[in-house]
Amino acid sequence: MFLSSFSVPAFILTLIIGATSMIGAGFALYKTAPAPSYESWPYVEIRIATINDQTLDAPADPQQQLDAGTQAIENTGEEGEVEADTAKHGEEVTHVTAEYGIEDDNKYKIDLSHDESLYSIIDNGITVPRRSGSNTVFSAYKAPLFEELKSRSYKGMVSLVMVDYGLSQQTSQQAEDAFKDLHITYALSPYALNPQEKLNQARKNGHEVWLSLPLQSKHFPWHETGPMTLLIKSKANENRRRLIWLLSLVKGYTGIMDVQDSYFTTSESEMNSLFSALRQHGVAYITSDDAPEQSLAENIARTAKVPFYKNDIWLTKQGRMDELDKNLNALGKRALSQSDTSSAVAFFHPYPKVIERISQWAKQEAKQQGIIFVPVSYNMNEYK
């Protein structure tokens, strides 16, 4: 009796109606969900460490790990060469230097010490960069190029930027080993443990280091970038406090980068405030946004006279190796088609297989094509 009354078309139609109803109900719940409460932000209060609080000791528990991410750690590096100099007023100044170079080039020395005139102490011991006449941290910490590299015959230039540097000790070390003979730019994660130590190690190996700036994402709060994220609807002065936390984290960075799809960068008022502060502190800005059209950030940076540059291509947006090879080929073509005064910029995530493949491409295919690698700051000029 049951089989005789069973109708396949009717059964399929019932399934379709049921599935449609469930999708509709889910979409309705999504659209009617309450907006995130910005008034309760930040959900974690993080204290900005003063100079006397700074330590290189590893934290013993997860809460201490979170606190450690806020500390401005100073580590001059044990492997560098120490040189003494005399300042204008007779004080002895110690310079810590390291040598960097590859077989094809003469080695040069990197000064790992810091010009204290580029820093000021605020809020009971918080050290932040500042403009000192025409001198800034951007001009001071740009990675130098070999003289031979400047005059060498080449057909194109590439600037590779690896994000999330320092979050994983294993992948950071893999990157250092894979890129030890190349000018790679690192975007240091603000949540890295012992960030000053990692920054110094990268600079000793000839790499330029920038700080990642956590900004409200396009899909916030389902995709958020940590407790110190700058938000469009934050309480008064909260974004400023978080920016100061970031700028005080380490010494030796060239500027800051946004490294995610950001909704924050669509707010003209917030971006005006951000770039006004960056101008005051002498810090440059790079966006990972690879959209071809001119961005709001670019226009505001020009008005505020903040050194600015943008990404050309994300190598790992899809997270697939076949897509990576396709993007590397596109990057090479872009580099070869550009003028000899700028490089093609490419961002990538520090996945182990990605690091291995990019290193292989850089040392084989790119070298055969006459492509050289330069720090991303090579494309940028300081506004006086």
Secondary structure, 3 states (H helix, E strand, C coil): CHHHHCCHHHHHHHHHHHHHHHHHHHHHHHHHCCCCCHHHCCCCCCCCCCHHHCCCCCCCCHHHHHHHCCCCCCCCCCCCEEEEEECCCCCEEEEEEEEECCCCCCCEEEECCCCHHHEEEECCCEEEECCECCECHHHHHCCCCCHHHHHCCCCEEEEEEEEEECCCHHHHHHHHHHCCCCCEEEEECCCCCCHHHHHHHHHHCCCEEEEECCECECCCCCCCCCCCCECCCCCCCHHHHHHHHHHCCCCCCCEEEECCCECHHHCHHHHHHHHHHHHHHCCEEEECCCCCCCCHHHHHHHHHCCCEEECCEECCCCCCHHHHHHHHHHHHHHHHHCCCCCCEEEEECCCHHHHHHHHHHHHCHHHHCCEEECCHHHHCCCCC
